[in-house]
């Protein structure tokens, strides 16, 4: 996977992991590798310190924010530390590494610090996770729904939400692009 501007270094994961363990060892719940990508699990309370370190450490420089998503683990086969996982994908172009950081968020209160102060690109991902899972991102500059109607009462990607909905479609006005 080479690109003129981005190179992936197969040895970078070991360097990143050693640096993380030296600085934040007690905060790391679990580390693993998935292909070329390093994975790190932490509790929600540690997300700002971990991502701040990854971005600002001169030896690492994870300056590329790629994605943010969430998962509801309430019916997952393998028990997880908390109900939700907020997943961040970052890239360090200078050392050729990619990392997946998973922060475990409790069911009540389902909240985690916003990382928009570190990565502006997290804005829409945090709003989407709020919209679909109900996870509150503390300190987010404009946390509101972006895909579901403003008056929507639920969070459709939670595992307890029924596949066919709860009949709420009748509560919203139907918009027609073309008149008959």
N, C-alpha and C positions, 0 to 999 in steps of 0.2 A: 504494500500500500504506500507507494511513494507519489508525491506530488512535488512540483518544483518549490513550493513554499513550505510544505509540511512533510517531515520525515518521521517515521515511527521507529523508535529504537527498542529492540527486544530486551535490552539490558536496563532500560530506564525504570521499569517497575521495581526492581530490587533497590535502586537508588532512592526512589520516592518512598518506598516502604521503610527503609532504614531511617530516612530523615523524619518521617512521621512518627515512628516508634520512639525515636530519640527525643522529640519535642512534645508529643501528645500521647505517649504510650498508654496512660491510664484512661484516656477518653475513648480509645478504640475498643469497640466490642468484638469485632471480627474483621479479618482481612482475608482476601481471596483473589484469585486471578481468573478472568473469563477471557480466553483468547489473549489478545494484546492488551486488554484493559485490566487495570487494578481495581479492586472493589474494597470499600471501607464502610463499616457500619458503626454508627454512633447513636447516642440518645439525642433527642431534639434539643436539649439544653446546651449541647456542645457544638451545634452547627456553625454558629458565627465564629467561634475560635478556630475550628478546623478549616473552614473555607477561607477565613482571613489569613491563616498561616499558609495554606496552599497558594493563595494568590500573591501574597506579599513577600514570601521567602525568596530571596534572590537566587537560590540554587534550584528552586522549583518553578516559580512563575506560571502557575495555572491561571493564565489571563483569559483564556477562551471559554466563555460560557456557552455550552452547546444546547442543553435541554434541562427541563425540570418536569417531573410528573409525580404521581402519587399512586399508591396501591393500598387497598383495604385487605388486610390479612386475616380478618375475623373468621373466615371459613377456609383458610389455607390448610393444607394437609400437615405441614410441618409447623409446630408452634413458633411464633416469633415473639420478640421481647415486648412489643406493643401492637395495638390494632393496626395503625397506619404506618406506612413508610413513605417519606418524601424523598425522591431520588433526584440527584443532581449529577449531570454529566459535564465534566470539565476537560479542557485540553491545555497542555503546556507545549506550545509549538517549538520553543527553544530547546527543550530536551527530548522532544518526540514522544510524549506520553499522554495517555488519556486515563481518566479516573472516574469511577462511579461511586458517589458518596450517598449512602442511604441513611437517613435520619429517622429513627423510630419515634412516632408520635402517639401518645396515649389516646384512648377513646374519649375520656373526659378529664380535663378540657382538651379538645383536639386543637392544640395551638403550638406554634413554633415561631421563632424569630424570622422576620423577613430578611432576605439576603440582598434586597435591592440596593442597599447602601454599598455593597461590594460589587454586585453584578447587575447593571440596569436591565440586562436581558432577562432577568428572572421575573420581571413585572407581570407579564402575561401568563407565564407558567404558574405563578402563585395565584393569580386570579382564577385561572382555570381549575386548579386544585381546590380552591375555596368553593367555586361554583358547583363542582361535581361531587366533592367529598365533604364539604363543610369544614375543612381545616382552616383555622384562623392564622393568618400570618401577621404577627405582632410587629407594628412599625411600618407596615406597607403603606405607601403614600395614597393609594386609591383602591382599597379592597372592596370591590363590588362585582356583581355578576357580569359576565361578558357573553355567555352563550345561552343561558336560560333566561326566560322573562324575569323582570325585576320582582314581580309578585309571586314567583315560584316558591313553594313552601318546603321543598325537599332537596335532597342531593342524590341524583340518579345513579351514581357509580358506587354508592355504598351497597354492601352485600345484602342488606335487608330490604332494599328497594325492589319491588316486584318487577319482573321483566316487562309486563304490559302496562306499567304505570298504575296510578291510583285514581284515574279518571279526571285528572287535572286539566287535560286538554280542553275540556268544555269551559274552563274558567277564563280562557284567553281568546281575544278577538282573532278571527281568521282574516289574514291578509291575502288578497287576490292580486296577482300581477296583471292579469288581463280581465276586463269585464266581458260578460257574455253578450 
